[in-house]
Amino acid sequence: MSIDTLRDFHRDDLQEVLALNNSAAPAVNELTSSDLEWFEEVSHLFLVSERKVDEKSLITGFLIGLTGPGVNYASANYKWFTSRYESFLYVDRVVVDESSWGQGNGRRFYEALVSSGTDQPFMCAEVNIKPRNDRSLGFHEKFGFVPVGEQDTEGGSKRVQMMEYKI
């Protein structure tokens, strides 16, 4: 089995990344093409993982990382961290296709964000606890994240655990 390679997001990836993102709901919020274009403009790091299959590249995952504070972003979760941290990296979303689960892509995405040339002391993320995402909670705990709070979002239909990783 070949290891997926990481590379920067390109505009040509937009539809494939959008489909991958929206198929992962409710673990992540659905997006539109214009949302992804906005993320391309403001992200600190926007990576995709890809695998060559029969001479064709298939996107198997992606990560969108922001710095904070400073991005004019309406996300309640980003705002939560902005109100509590002077400087941080923020994992807005990471999605790995089921075909690549267990191959280390999530870890490699996070390691790339940590080593992305910034001096932020923390990497921050949130994970759904309603609806519960045990796979993501386990991944973040194993990586070294610790819980630092919780909040309800989307009118109480979701609850997230806020997490930090000391860099």
C-alpha positions in Angstrom: 0.0 0.0 0.0 1.4 3.4 -1.0 1.5 6.3 1.4 -0.6 9.3 0.4 1.5 12.4 -0.3 0.8 15.8 1.2 0.9 19.0 -0.9 -0.6 22.5 -1.0 -4.2 22.9 -2.0 -4.6 24.2 -5.6 -7.7 25.8 -7.1 -8.1 22.7 -9.3 -8.8 20.7 -6.2 -11.8 22.7 -5.2 -14.6 20.4 -6.3 -12.9 17.2 -5.0 -12.2 18.8 -1.6 -15.7 20.2 -1.4 -17.2 16.8 -2.0 -14.9 15.2 0.5 -15.8 17.8 3.1 -19.5 17.6 2.6 -19.5 13.8 2.7 -18.0 14.1 6.2 -20.9 16.0 7.7 -21.8 16.2 10.6 -18.2 15.7 11.8 -17.5 18.9 10.0 -19.9 21.6 8.8 -20.8 21.6 5.1 -19.2 24.2 2.9 -19.8 25.9 -0.5 -17.3 26.6 -3.2 -17.1 30.2 -2.2 -16.3 29.1 1.4 -13.3 27.1 0.2 -12.2 30.0 -2.0 -12.3 32.2 1.1 -10.3 29.6 3.1 -7.7 29.5 0.3 -7.3 33.3 0.8 -7.1 33.5 4.6 -5.6 30.1 5.6 -2.1 29.8 7.0 -1.9 26.3 5.7 -4.3 24.5 3.3 -3.0 21.0 2.5 -4.4 18.0 0.7 -3.3 14.4 0.7 -3.4 12.5 -2.5 -2.8 9.0 -3.9 -1.9 8.0 -7.4 -4.4 5.4 -8.7 -4.1 4.2 -12.3 -2.1 7.3 -13.4 -4.7 9.5 -11.8 -4.4 11.5 -8.5 -7.2 11.0 -6.0 -7.5 13.5 -3.1 -7.8 11.4 0.1 -7.9 14.2 2.7 -7.2 17.8 3.6 -6.5 20.2 6.4 -7.3 23.9 6.7 -5.2 25.7 9.4 -5.5 29.3 10.4 -3.5 31.5 12.7 -5.2 33.4 15.5 -6.3 35.9 16.4 -6.6 38.1 13.4 -8.8 36.3 10.8 -12.2 37.9 10.3 -14.0 34.6 10.7 -17.6 34.2 12.0 -16.9 30.8 13.5 -18.1 30.5 17.1 -15.3 28.1 17.8 -12.6 30.3 16.3 -13.9 33.2 18.3 -13.9 31.1 21.5 -10.1 30.5 21.1 -9.5 34.1 20.0 -11.1 35.4 23.3 -8.8 33.2 25.4 -5.4 32.9 23.5 -3.0 35.7 22.5 -1.5 33.6 19.7 -2.4 30.2 18.3 -2.7 27.9 15.3 -6.2 26.8 14.7 -7.3 23.6 12.9 -10.5 24.7 11.3 -11.1 21.3 9.8 -9.3 18.1 8.9 -11.0 15.4 6.8 -9.5 12.1 5.8 -11.4 9.7 3.5 -12.2 6.4 5.0 -10.0 4.7 2.4 -7.0 6.3 4.1 -8.0 5.9 7.8 -5.2 4.5 9.9 -2.4 5.4 7.5 -1.1 8.4 9.5 -2.5 11.2 7.3 -4.2 13.0 10.3 -0.9 12.9 12.2 1.1 14.1 9.2 -1.3 17.0 8.6 -1.0 18.1 12.2 2.8 17.7 12.2 2.9 19.8 9.1 0.8 22.6 10.8 3.0 22.5 13.9 6.2 22.8 11.8 4.8 25.4 9.5 7.2 28.2 10.5 5.1 30.1 13.0 5.9 30.9 16.6 2.5 30.3 18.1 2.7 28.4 21.4 -0.5 26.3 20.9 -2.4 24.4 18.2 -6.1 24.5 19.0 -9.0 22.4 17.7 -12.5 21.4 18.6 -14.1 18.0 18.4 -17.8 17.1 18.4 -19.1 15.5 21.6 -22.7 16.0 20.4 -23.0 14.2 18.0 -20.1 12.3 19.5 -17.0 11.8 17.3 -15.1 9.1 19.2 -12.7 8.5 16.4 -11.6 12.2 16.4 -11.6 12.4 20.2 -9.3 9.4 20.4 -7.0 10.8 17.7 -6.6 14.1 19.4 -6.0 12.6 22.8 -3.3 10.2 21.3 -1.7 13.2 19.5 -1.4 15.0 22.8 -4.3 17.5 22.9 -5.9 18.2 26.2 -9.5 19.5 26.8 -9.7 23.2 27.8 -13.5 23.7 27.6 -16.8 23.0 25.9 -19.4 25.0 24.1 -22.8 24.4 22.4 -23.1 25.5 18.8 -25.8 25.6 16.2 -28.5 26.4 18.7 -27.6 23.5 20.9 -27.7 20.8 18.2 -24.0 20.4 18.5 -21.6 20.5 21.5 -17.8 20.6 21.0 -14.9 20.0 23.2 -12.3 22.7 22.9 -8.7 21.3 22.9 -5.2 22.6 22.9 -1.8 21.1 22.0 1.2 22.9 23.5 3.8 23.3 20.7 
